[in-house]
Amino acid sequence: MEKSAFYGRWACQKMIESASSNLWDGHWACAVLSMARLLDEQLLPGGLEPLVRRNLDQIVEEKRNQGIYDEEGEPKIGFRPELLRLLIRNGGKDNSLGHDAIYASYMLDLIERSGIPATQELFDAMATMLQGFADSGPGYVTINGIHTIVQPGEVPEAENQPELAPSSVLELFHAFSRPERMERGDMQLGHLLTHGHAVVELKRALRAEALEEHGPVLEQSFFKRTALLAYANALEKEETEFASNAAAGARNPLEPSYWEEALADSRHGHYGKYAYSYLRLCRLAGFRPENFQSFSRILPPLA
């Protein structure tokens, strides 16, 4: 567990430094936490641990922090409820592919599980990033090979959406169709998986703080993203869906080859995050993780 605590402290410091430099560098904190959780929760075969730890240590080494997390800093009382309230305040909108929910979910989970103290400095950094994502708008989607920002007013409102639960996130993910060229440009399917997983975990945190009535606000932001992607699909002229991936075979995070690929190019840490969200949701839903051909759509060959 000491190694997990090291990764947790590293992730806290990475979030603090990312808030003052580049919001997107928080991806590396989430990537490290995702792989640490895969090991701690024993979601992978034991024989894969050395490969996963190589991935972890490579990120920590290559994406070094400038400082060390100050656990003795001013403590933040009410870290979880105040961060949740910030999400609720900015909820109901499609905020940067759901990264506000994704970042918050990882850090709330860490603070709850690890015993690492939440400081005022960490809270301020998280608040800065979550607000930054809300201020930046919906983020782009790839349409006909071009990164395009679709304004929310262009997209029809989603109706009669199910309550988000582990099983419904997985079912939506497997059923959602998207041409390979689009996914290669922006990995939106993968973000549906991680965003949906984040909302599932955040709803648990809301219940713990007696804030569960706000769960639909977080779900609404997720369904705005799915509606936007369905709208974008109708504008896409390329209809070929993942033919090259089908020929190449499925990427399977339960196999060594997946983590060997991640060592060569982790796609901004997404190999770890996608694997954790998928395997964690399968466990929560009581599903045996089998459909790796579908999972492979989220990591198409780069152009």
N, C-alpha and C positions, 0 to 999 in steps of 0.2 A: 504493500500500500504506500510505502514511502516514495516509490517511483511515481505512482499516480499523483501524490501530493506535489511532487516536483513539476509534473506536467501542468497541474492545476495552477500553481503559482506562476508558472511561465505564461500560461494563457491569460491570467489576470493582468500581468504586466504588458503583454502584447496588446490587449484591449486598451489599456491606458495610453500606450504610445501611439496606437493607431488613431485614437481620437484626436490627437493633435497633429497628425501627419496625413494619413490616408485611411478613410473609413474602411476601404476594401481589404486592408491588411488584417482586419479582424478575422478574415477567412482563415488565417493560419492558426489563430487561437481555437476556432471551432474545429478545424481539422485535427489538431492535437487532442482536443477533448473527445472528439468522436472516436479516434483510435484507442485512446485510453479506456473509454467506456466499452468498446468492443471486447477488450481484454478483461476488464473488471467484471463484466456481465457474462463472460464466457459464451459470447455469441459466435465464436469461431472455433474450429478444431484446434486443440492445444498445440499441434505441430506447426501452426502458422505464427505462433507468438514471436519467434525470432525475426521473421520477415516484417511483421507489423512493427516491432520495436526498431528495426532498421529504418523504416519509414518515419517513425516518430523522431528518432534521433537525427535523421537527415534534416527534417524541417527545423528542429530546434537549433541545429548547427548552422544551417544556411540562412535562416531567418532570425538571426540573433537579436535579442533585446538589448537596448542600451543600458538598462538598469535591472534591478531586482525588485520584485513586489514587496512593498513595505507593509508587512502584516501588523506592525506596531503603530501604523498610522491611525489617524482619527477614525474611530469606528462609525459605520453608518447604521443607525437604528432604523428599522423599517425598510431595509434594502428591497426585499421582495415585494411588499405591497405598493411601495412608491414606484418601482419600475413597472409593475403591472398597470398601475394607474396611468402612467405615461403611454403605454401601449394602447390602453383603452381610449385615452384622449385622442390619439392619432389614428384609431382604428376605423374600420369600415371603408378604408381606402386601400388602393393597391400601391404599397410603399416599396419601391425598389426591389421588386421580385420577392417580397416578403422577408427581406433581410433584417428588418427590425425585429420581427418575431423569431427568426432563426437565431440571431445573436443573443437575444434576451433569454430564449429557452436554454441554450447551452450554459449561460452564466448562472441563471437561477438554479439549474440542476446541479452545477458545480458547487455553489455556495451551500445548497441544502445537503448534499451528500458528503462533502469532503471535510467539513470543519474548518476550512480556510476562512478567516474572518473577512467580511465585506467592509471595505474602508470607504470613507467619503470620497477619496480620490477615484476609486473604482466606480462608484455610483455616478460621479460627475462625468467620467469618461463614457459610461454606458448611456447616460442621458444625452450627451452630446451626439453620440453616434445614432441613437434611435431617432432623435429629432432631425439629424442630418438626412437620414433615409426618408423620413416623412416629407421633408422639404424638397427632396430631389425629384419627387414625382414617381410615376409608375415604372420607369426604366424602359429600355428599348426591347423590341421583339424583332427577330429577323424575318423579313417578308421579301420574297424574290431576291434573296441574296443581299439585301440592304438593311442595315440596322435602322429601325423605324420606331419613333415614339408615337404610340396610339393614345390619343387623349381620351380620358374616361367617358366623356360625353358622346363619343362615337360608338361605344359598345352597348348593345342591348343589355338591360338588366337581367341577371340570372334569376330564375324562378324555381320554386319547389326543390331546393337543394336539401340533401339529407344532412342530419347532424353529423359533424365530423367525429369519427371514431377510428381506431386503428384499421378495422376491416373496410370501412367506407373509403378511407384514403387509399388503401391498396387497390380496391376495386376500381376507383376512379383512375388511378395511375395506370393500371393494366389496360383499361378500356380506352384511354385517351389516345387518339390517333394523330400522328404528326409526321410530315415528310422529313426525310433525313437531312436535306439541305438546311431546313429551318433549325433542327436540333443541333446540327454541327455548328451553326452560327451563334447559338446562345445558350444551349443546355437548359432550356426552359422546363422540359419534362423532369429533369433532375431536381429543379427548384420546386416543382409541384410536390415532389416527394418530400423534400426537406422542409418546405413550408407547411405542408399538411401535417407532417410529424411534429413540427414545432407547435402548431396550434393544439394538437392532441395533448402534448405535455403541458402547455400553458394553461389549458382548461383544468388540469389537475391542480396546478398552482393556484388558479382562481378559486377553486373549491376550498383549498386550504386556508385562504384568506377571506372566506365568505363573500367572494366577489363573483360567484358563478353566474349570476344573471347577466354578466357582461361577455360571457363566452360567445354569443352570436355576433358580437362586434368583430371579434378576431376571425370568426368563420367567414364573415362577410368579405373581409379583405382577401381571403383565400379564393372564394368563389368569383370575386371580381377578376382575379388573375386567370382562372379557368375560362371565364367568359371572354376575356380579351384574347386568349390563345385560340379559342374556337373561332372568333371573329377573324383573327389573322389567318387561320387556315383557309378561310373562304377567299382570301386575297392572294394566296400563294399559287403560282402557276406550275410549280414542280410537284408532281404527284407521286414520285417514287419514294416508297417508305422503307428504308433500312434494308435494301437488298444486299448491300455490301456487308453489313453486320451479320445478316443471316448466313451469308456464305462463309464468313470468317469464324462463326461459332460464337457462343454466348460467353460473355465475361462473367465469371462466377467468383464472388468474394470469399467463397469457401475453398478456393483452390489457390495454390502458390502463385500461379501465373498472374493472377489479378494484382497481387502485391508486388510482384516483380515489375509489372508495367507501371505501377504507381511510383516505384523508385526512379524510373526513367523520366516520368512526367506525371505528376500528381494532379494536373489540371487545377492548380490553385488550391490544392488540398481536397478537391471534390471526391476523389476516390474513397477517402476515408469517410466523409460525411454521407455520401450516397449509400455506402455499404451499411453504416450504422443505422441510418433511418430505415432502410429496407428491412434489415434483420431485426431491429428492435420492434418495428410495427408488426412484423410477422409473429414475433413472440407474444406481443400484447394481444394480437387477434387470435392466437391459437392456431396459426397457419404454419404448415411446414414450408420453409422457403425452397421453392422449386422452379419458379418461372424466371429463370435467369436470361432466357432469350428476350423476354420483355424488359427485364432490368437493363440489359445491354444497350437498349435504345438511348439511354441517358449518357453514354460515353461513346458516341460515334467516332469513327476515324476523322482526324483533323484534315481540313482541306489542304 
